[in-house]
Amino acid sequence: MPTYDYKCEKCGNVFEVRHAFDAKAPETCMSDDCDGALRRVFSPPTIIFKGSGWHVTDYGSGSTSSASNIKDRAKETADEAAAASSSD
């Protein structure tokens, strides 16, 4: 069941309420002696990065070729840096 946040317009308390998607929302505050009207509070969704977390490497068009090109270029740069440091 999803969890919804409601805020009392009278006392300002915020409540988390679990109820079914099609269930009727609570209308009055659950605090003692308040009975204020509740309104639903919307919050941003949680962001979850999977993989490397970058659109270019995970979801770009032609993802296998562009991701492999980026990895190849990174390896070449690392190899060049290693060669330069060993020659010094």
C-alpha positions as a printed Julia matrix, in Angstrom:
88×3 Matrix{Float64}:
   0.0    0.0     0.0
   1.29   3.47   -0.79
   2.08   6.04    1.88
   0.65   9.56    1.56
   1.51  12.72    3.5
  -1.24  15.02    4.73
  -0.88  18.4     6.42
  -3.42  19.99    8.73
  -4.33  23.5     7.62
  -5.21  24.49   11.18
  -2.35  23.2    13.37
   0.27  22.47   10.69
   0.95  18.86   11.75
   2.05  16.49    8.99
   0.8   12.89    8.99
   1.84   9.83    7.02
  -1.16   7.69    6.14
  -1.05   4.31    4.41
  -4.13   3.49    2.42
  -5.12   1.89   -0.86
  -4.97   3.95   -4.03
  -8.75   3.98   -4.38
  -9.53   4.43   -0.65
 -11.09   7.65    0.62
  -8.52  10.12    1.97
  -8.8   11.35    5.58
 -10.59  14.68    5.86
  -9.86  15.93    9.39
  -6.73  16.22   11.53
  -5.84  13.26   13.73
  -4.42  15.39   16.57
  -6.43  15.7    19.77
  -8.82  18.69   19.84
  -7.84  19.99   16.39
 -10.3   18.71   13.73
  -8.68  20.92   11.07
  -8.99  20.17    7.38
  -6.25  18.07    5.81
  -4.65  18.54    2.43
  -2.32  16.17    0.66
   1.36  17.14    0.55
   3.36  16.15   -2.53
   7.07  15.45   -2.27
   9.69  14.68   -4.9
  10.39  11.03   -5.67
  13.51   9.3    -4.46
  16.29   9.26   -7.05
  18.08   5.96   -7.51
  21.15   5.74   -9.74
  21.83   2.3   -11.16
  24.96   1.49  -13.07
  27.37   4.34  -13.42
  24.53   6.85  -13.12
  25.23   8.71  -16.34
  22.79   8.92  -19.2
  25.53   8.81  -21.84
  26.96   5.51  -20.67
  23.72   3.81  -19.62
  20.89   5.08  -21.85
  22.38   6.97  -24.77
  21.35   6.13  -28.33
  23.45   3.27  -29.6
  24.38   2.64  -25.99
  26.72  -0.29  -26.63
  28.85   1.48  -29.22
  28.94   4.89  -27.53
  29.59   3.4   -24.1
  32.37   1.22  -25.47
  33.88   4.21  -27.32
  33.95   6.22  -24.1
  35.55   3.34  -22.22
  38.11   2.82  -25.01
  39.06   6.52  -24.99
  39.39   6.47  -21.2
  41.66   3.4   -21.4
  43.81   5.03  -24.12
  44.17   8.19  -22.02
  45.15   6.13  -18.97
  47.66   4.13  -21.02
  49.2    7.34  -22.44
  49.46   8.84  -18.94
  51.12   5.67  -17.62
  53.59   5.64  -20.52
  54.42   9.33  -20.0
  55.03   8.88  -16.28
  57.23   5.8   -16.78
  59.41   7.59  -19.35
  60.16  10.49  -16.94
